């Protein structure tokens, strides 16, 4: 796997762009860009997005993954639909109830309607049919807004003891938290509010059908 610094230099060489011009296009200051190119520091999510956009490469490729460098957004461009790219994370979250930048699988384009700053969101792929009665099917792309709490009745992403992020409906009953599947074939998951390993990591903003097809 190549480093971000290596991919950044390669992308700049491809289009023969100077550091000064890349600073101008991205708004990233010269000192930070120099640090990224030297490998001293790795750019955070928002900087990765701006760099990939300016260099016409995919975020996943820029991060060093063995994927095509082209940006896969033709579906939205051809339909003249506004879009943004946000990080796709695996189902496992960190012990502090969040996700690390190193865990990004790729940055995927999603319709931008109803969304704001891309750094406020993340996405995961639905696994299974426990939320089918909420219109969420296996393989759907779920877009979440980062938050540490949700209101009663909201659908969100939650980490419990094993740190696997799950999409469920949040309910409160007699002082207990219930993570409610939206499919009668599955049992509700009771959670003690005092459980220090329980975390809310996001609230559902939208789902995109059949992402894996």
C-alpha positions as CSV (number, residue, x, y, z in Angstrom):
1,X,0.0,0.0,0.0
2,X,1.4,3.4,-1.0
3,X,1.6,6.3,1.4
4,X,-0.5,9.4,1.0
5,X,2.6,11.4,0.4
6,X,3.6,9.2,-2.6
7,X,0.1,9.3,-4.1
8,X,-0.1,13.1,-3.6
9,X,3.2,13.6,-5.5
10,X,2.1,11.2,-8.2
11,X,-1.2,13.0,-8.7
12,X,0.5,16.4,-8.9
13,X,3.0,15.1,-11.4
14,X,0.2,13.7,-13.6
15,X,-1.4,17.1,-14.1
16,X,1.8,19.1,-13.7
17,X,0.5,21.2,-10.9
18,X,2.7,23.3,-8.6
19,X,2.4,23.5,-4.8
20,X,1.4,27.1,-5.1
21,X,-1.5,26.3,-7.5
22,X,-2.7,23.4,-5.4
23,X,-2.7,25.7,-2.3
24,X,-4.8,28.2,-4.4
25,X,-7.3,25.5,-5.5
26,X,-7.8,23.8,-2.2
27,X,-7.4,26.6,0.4
28,X,-4.9,24.4,2.3
29,X,-2.0,26.5,3.6
30,X,1.5,26.0,2.2
31,X,3.0,24.7,5.4
32,X,0.3,22.0,5.7
33,X,0.7,20.9,2.1
34,X,4.5,20.7,2.6
35,X,4.0,18.5,5.6
36,X,1.6,16.2,3.6
37,X,4.2,15.9,0.8
38,X,7.0,15.1,3.1
39,X,4.9,12.5,5.0
40,X,5.4,14.3,8.3
41,X,1.7,14.6,8.8
42,X,-1.3,12.9,7.1
43,X,-4.2,15.2,5.9
44,X,-7.5,14.9,7.7
45,X,-10.8,14.0,6.1
46,X,-11.7,17.5,4.8
47,X,-8.2,18.1,3.4
48,X,-8.3,14.7,1.7
49,X,-11.6,15.7,0.0
50,X,-10.2,19.0,-1.2
51,X,-7.0,17.6,-2.5
52,X,-8.7,14.7,-4.3
53,X,-11.2,17.1,-5.9
54,X,-8.4,19.5,-7.1
55,X,-6.2,16.6,-8.4
56,X,-9.1,14.8,-10.1
57,X,-8.5,11.5,-8.2
58,X,-10.6,9.4,-5.9
59,X,-10.1,9.9,-2.1
60,X,-9.5,6.1,-1.6
61,X,-6.7,6.1,-4.2
62,X,-5.2,9.2,-2.6
63,X,-5.2,7.4,0.7
64,X,-3.1,4.7,-0.8
65,X,-5.6,2.0,-1.5
66,X,-5.3,-0.3,-4.5
67,X,-8.3,1.1,-6.3
68,X,-8.7,3.0,-9.6
69,X,-7.7,6.6,-9.4
70,X,-10.7,8.0,-11.3
71,X,-13.5,9.7,-9.4
72,X,-16.7,7.6,-9.7
73,X,-19.3,10.3,-9.9
74,X,-20.6,10.0,-13.5
75,X,-24.0,8.8,-12.4
76,X,-24.7,12.1,-10.6
77,X,-23.1,14.3,-13.3
78,X,-25.1,12.7,-16.1
79,X,-28.3,13.3,-14.2
80,X,-27.2,16.8,-13.2
81,X,-27.6,15.9,-9.5
82,X,-25.6,17.7,-6.9
83,X,-23.4,15.4,-4.8
84,X,-20.6,15.3,-2.2
85,X,-18.1,12.6,-1.2
86,X,-18.1,11.3,2.3
87,X,-16.2,8.5,4.1
88,X,-17.4,4.9,4.1
89,X,-16.5,3.2,7.3
90,X,-16.5,-0.5,8.2
91,X,-19.0,-1.8,10.8
92,X,-16.4,-1.7,13.6
93,X,-16.0,1.5,15.6
94,X,-13.3,2.5,18.0
95,X,-13.4,2.1,21.7
96,X,-14.3,5.7,22.2
97,X,-17.4,5.2,20.1
98,X,-16.1,6.9,17.0
99,X,-14.2,6.1,13.8
100,X,-10.6,6.8,13.0
101,X,-9.5,8.4,9.7
102,X,-7.3,5.4,9.1
103,X,-10.4,3.2,9.0
104,X,-11.9,4.8,5.9
105,X,-12.7,2.2,3.2
106,X,-13.2,4.8,0.5
107,X,-15.0,8.1,-0.1
108,X,-18.2,7.6,-2.0
109,X,-20.4,10.2,-3.8
110,X,-23.8,10.8,-2.4
111,X,-26.6,13.2,-3.3
112,X,-25.9,16.5,-1.5
113,X,-29.6,17.5,-1.1
114,X,-30.4,18.0,2.6
115,X,-26.7,17.8,3.6
116,X,-24.2,20.5,4.4
117,X,-20.4,20.2,5.2
118,X,-19.1,16.8,4.1
119,X,-17.0,16.5,7.2
120,X,-20.2,16.2,9.3
121,X,-21.2,12.9,7.7
122,X,-20.2,9.3,7.3
123,X,-21.7,6.3,5.7
124,X,-22.0,2.5,6.1
125,X,-23.5,-0.3,4.1
126,X,-26.6,-2.0,5.6
127,X,-26.0,-5.6,6.4
128,X,-29.1,-7.8,6.8
129,X,-32.8,-7.0,6.9
130,X,-33.4,-6.0,10.5
131,X,-34.5,-2.5,9.4
132,X,-36.6,-3.5,6.4
133,X,-39.8,-2.0,7.8
134,X,-38.1,1.4,7.9
135,X,-37.3,1.0,4.2
136,X,-33.7,0.0,4.8
137,X,-32.7,-3.2,2.9
138,X,-29.5,-5.3,2.8
139,X,-26.9,-3.5,0.7
140,X,-28.3,0.0,1.1
141,X,-25.9,2.9,1.6
142,X,-26.8,4.6,4.9
143,X,-25.7,8.2,5.4
144,X,-25.4,9.4,9.0
145,X,-24.8,12.8,10.5
146,X,-22.2,12.6,13.3
147,X,-23.7,13.1,16.7
148,X,-23.4,11.7,20.2
149,X,-27.2,11.7,21.0
150,X,-30.5,11.3,19.3
151,X,-34.1,11.9,20.3
152,X,-36.6,9.1,21.2
153,X,-37.9,7.5,18.0
154,X,-34.9,8.4,15.8
155,X,-32.9,5.9,13.7
156,X,-29.2,6.1,14.3
157,X,-25.9,4.2,14.4
158,X,-24.9,2.9,17.8
159,X,-21.9,1.0,19.3
160,X,-22.5,-1.3,22.2
161,X,-20.1,-3.6,24.0
162,X,-18.4,-5.3,21.0
163,X,-18.0,-2.0,19.3
164,X,-19.9,-3.0,16.2
165,X,-21.9,-0.1,14.9
166,X,-25.5,-1.0,14.3
167,X,-28.4,0.8,12.7
168,X,-31.5,0.7,15.0
169,X,-34.4,2.9,16.1
170,X,-33.6,4.5,19.5
171,X,-36.4,4.3,22.1
172,X,-36.5,4.9,25.9
173,X,-38.8,2.8,28.1
174,X,-38.9,3.0,31.9
175,X,-35.4,4.4,32.1
176,X,-33.9,1.9,29.8
177,X,-32.6,2.4,26.3
178,X,-34.0,0.0,23.7
179,X,-32.4,-0.3,20.3
180,X,-35.4,-1.4,18.2
181,X,-35.1,-3.4,15.0
182,X,-37.7,-2.5,12.4
183,X,-38.5,-6.2,11.6
184,X,-40.6,-8.4,13.9
185,X,-38.2,-11.3,13.2
186,X,-35.6,-9.7,15.4
187,X,-35.6,-9.0,19.1
188,X,-35.1,-5.5,20.6
189,X,-31.7,-4.8,22.2
190,X,-31.9,-3.4,25.8
191,X,-29.1,-1.2,26.9
192,X,-28.4,0.1,30.4
193,X,-28.0,3.9,30.1
194,X,-25.0,3.6,32.6
195,X,-23.2,1.2,30.3
196,X,-20.0,3.1,29.5
197,X,-19.4,1.1,26.4
198,X,-22.6,2.3,24.7
199,X,-22.2,5.2,22.3
200,X,-24.4,6.9,19.7
201,X,-22.2,7.8,16.7
202,X,-24.7,9.2,14.2
203,X,-28.3,9.8,13.2
204,X,-29.7,8.6,9.9
205,X,-30.0,11.3,7.2
206,X,-30.8,9.3,4.1
207,X,-30.4,5.8,2.6
208,X,-29.4,5.1,-1.0
209,X,-30.9,1.9,-2.4
210,X,-29.0,-1.2,-3.5
211,X,-25.6,0.3,-3.3
212,X,-23.9,-3.1,-3.7
213,X,-25.8,-4.0,-6.9
